[in-house]
Amino acid sequence: MNPNDVKRITVIGAEQMGHQIAMLCALGGYQTTLQDINEEALQHAKDNLERLMSDWVRKGKINEPAIEKAFSLLSFTDQLEEATKDADLVIEAIVEVLEAKQELFKKLDEMTPPYAILATNSSTIMNSLIAKVTNRPDKVCNMHFFFPPLVMDSLEVVMSEKTSEETKDIAMAVSKQIGRTAVLLRKEISGFVANRILGAIHREAAYLYEEGIADFKDIDLIIRKSLGHKLGPFQLIDMSGADVVYSAMQHQYQQSRDERDKPPACIKEKVDKGELGRKTKIGFYDYREVPVK
């Protein structure tokens, strides 16, 4: 298969990342299916995309015909086999848990055509750990989008030792077709590039906060004003979700066994309390009275 053969893309997982990745694919002209086992999540995804695209039209970012065409290419289903039986490329965007991804990829290996590329949107997990449960490790790679995918013009395409050049070429070509700047990593490392650097920032910010050097709001303020970041580290944790950040750090710690990689106590505390950030209306910041933009 070559890049021009990719016509149908299936995205698995309709939550924060998945539904926006699916919309990017539809906007790029691909026949796209968004699958999730939760019908409520699918309906929420559809409603959110309609709202987002209406905002884009209102702001002049896109015209109505382009939106209508994209939605005509986008379908929603809770049936995994139906969603994947004709897929040329599958992009997995489910929970950041290795065992869950392995279970899904076993099914995808059985359900998809033998030529289909299987990509994981994992932000930290190396694709070789997932590919080993399939019979096509040469057709598995990471396509790590950044949150929110409809806004962030970047993604990391990561190869394992077994990922083929053909698979890499297709992933890079699809990234270009959907309007995203892809950076290729030919060597695997847990956390890749962006999240390893971001994790180091999160850990140092958490250390300064836990040691009482500065309040988390002041740390965010310093980072925004002095380093030019759009969001401070604690604001970013709230946006990504403390559970997502914790899982990513915990996975890296399990891989390295370096105590410096262990998730900070203040992030674990937020997870234990269920105060995950914007999606729960409270995290390091309180969003219950202030509308989330």
N, C-alpha and C positions, 0 to 999 in steps of 0.2 A: 504494500500500500504506500502511496506517496501523498504529500499534503493535499493535492487537488482531489483526492478520493474521499476526503472527509466531508460528508454531507449531513450526517446525523450525530448530534451530541446529546448525551444523557448526563444530567447532574443529579447526584444522589444526596439528599439532605436539603430541606427547604428553610432552614433557619437563617441566622444572620448572614452567613457567607453564601450558601448555596443558591438562594433565590436571585441574588444579585449577579452571581456568576452565570446563571442560566439566562438572565436578561442580557448580559454582555454577549453571550453566544448568539442569541436571537437577533440582537442589533447587528451582529457581524454577518448575518445572513444564513446562519445554520438552522436547520430544522432541529429544534431543541425540546427535550422533555425534562421536566423537573419532577423527580420522584421523592416521596417521603411516605413512611408508613402511617404518619399522623395526618388525617384529613383536615383537622383544624389548622395544623401548621401550613398545609398547602393553601388553604383559603386565606390565611393571614398573609402568606407570601404573595398571593395574587393581589390582594387588597393593597398591600404595601407597594408593590410594583406599579399598580395603577396610579397611586398617589404620587409616587416619585416621578413617574413619567409625565403626569399632569403638571407637576412643578417645573420640570425641564421645559415643557412647551411654554408655560407661562413666562419663564425666564429667557426664552428664546434660544435655549441650548439645542433644540431639535424641533422639527415640524411634525404636525399631526400625521401626514402620510407615512413618515418613517416609523412612528410609534405604532400605527395600525399594522404596518407590515411586520414589525417585530412581534407583536402579540399574535399575529396570524401564524407565525412560525413556532410559537411557544405553547406547549401543552403541559397539563398537570395530571399526575396519577399517583395512586398509592400502591400500584401493582409493579413490583420490581421486575419480574420476568417480562411483562408487556413493555416496560420502559426500556429494556436493555437488549431485546432479542435482535434488533436491527442496528444497534449503535456502532458507529465507527470509532467513537471516542467516548469514554465514560470518565467523568470527573467526580470523585468522591469528596463530599464535604460534610461528613458526619462528625460525631463527637471525637475529641482528640484522645482516644484511648486505643492503644495498639491492638488489644484483643478484639475490640469491636470492629476495627478496620480489617483485621485478618479474617474474621468471620464473614464480613461482607465480600471481601475479595475472593474468597473460596466460591461463593455463590456467583459472583460476576464471571469468574473463570469458566463456570459451567454454563451460564446463561447467554453470554455474549458470543458473537461470531469469533472464530479463531484468529482473525486478523485485527480485531479491535484493540485499541490502545487503552490501557487502564491507568489513569492518573489519580494521584491522591493530592488533595489540597492541604495536607498536613503541614502545620507550621513548624514542626520540630522533628517528627518521626521520619527516619530515613526509609526510602521506598524499598530497599532491599529486605527490610524486616517484614514488610507486607508482601512483597513479591514472592517470597519463599514458599508461601502457601498456594501459589498458583503454578500452572504448567507453562506459563509464558513470562518469565522474569525479564526477558528481552523487550517485552512490550509494556513494561511498568516504569513509571517515572513520577517525580513530584512536579505538580504545577501549583506552586504556592502563591495564591493571590493575597493581597493585603486588604485589610478592612478600612473603609467599605469598598468593595470591588468596583462599584460604579463610579467611584471618585478617584481611587488610587491608581495612577498610571504606572504600575510596576508589578512584576511577578518573578519568582525564582523557579526556573526549570532545573531540576536536579537529576543527574544520571547516577546509577549505581554501576558497579563493574560489569553488570550483565545487561544494562540498558543498551539497546542497539542505536546506531547512528540514525536509522530510519525513524525510530520512535522519537528521538531527540529532534530531528528535523520537523516532524509533524507537530510536536508540542510547540516548537518555536514559531512555526508557520501559523498555527491556530492563534497563538498569542498576538501575532502581528495583525491577523485578520480581524480580531475583536478589539483592536486599538490599544493594546497594552505593550509596554516596553518590557521585554523579557531578558533576564540575565541568566546565562547558562553556567551551572556549576557541574564540572565534570567529575568532581570528587565529593563523596558524601561526608557529611559531618552533622551530628545532631544539632538542630537549631539553625543550620545553614548559615547565612551571613547576617541578614538583618536582625533576626531574633536573638542571635548570640550577642550582638552589640547592644540591642535593646534590653536583653536580660541583664547584662552587666550594669546598665544604667538603673534598671529597676532594683537590683540588689544593693547598689551603692546608695540610692535614694532611700530605700527601706532601712538601711543601716543608720543613715543620718537621722532619720525620723525616730527609729527605735531607741537610739542613744540619746535622744533629747537635744540634738544639735540644732534642729529647726523643725517647725511644724510642717506637716505635709503640704499645706497650702502655700507656705513660704518657699518650700523646695520647688513646687510647681512654678511659682512666680519667678524665681531665680532662673530656672531652666528656660522658661519662655523668653524672659527679657534679655538674659545674657547670652544664651546659645541660639536663640532664634527658633526654638521648637514651637510648633503651633499648639501643642498640648504638653503639659508637664507629665512626668511619669505616673503620678497617681491619677490624673485625669485620664491618661491612656489606659491604665489598668481598669478603671471604671467603664471605659468605652468598650474595651475588649471583653471584659468580664473577668472578675477575680478568679473564677473557677478555671477559665481557659488559660490564664497566665500561670496559675498554680500547677495545672496539669503539664504545661509545657516545661516549667522549671523542674517539676518532679521527674519527668521523663529524662531530662538532661542529667539530673542528679543520679538517676538509676543507671544511666549509661557510663557516667564518669566516676561515680563514687567519690567525687571530690566534695568535701564538706562546704566549700565555697559556692557550689552550685545548688545547695539545698534551699528550697523555697523559704523566704523570710517569714518570721512568725506573724507579722502584721497582715500578710496576705492570707496565710492559712487561717487566721482568726476570722477574716472576712468570709472565707469559704464556709467555715464551721457555723457562722451565724446566718448564712444565706444572704449576706449583704454583698451581692455580686457586682453592683454598679448600676449602670443605666437600665439594664433589663429587669432589675428588681426594684428600681426606683430609689435604691439607697446602696451606697458603697462607701468609699472614703468621703464622697460628697452626698448630700441629700437632694434628690431630684423629685421628691414627692409634691412640692409646691411650685417648683419651677419647671415649665414645659421643657422637655428634652428636644433640642433642635437636631 
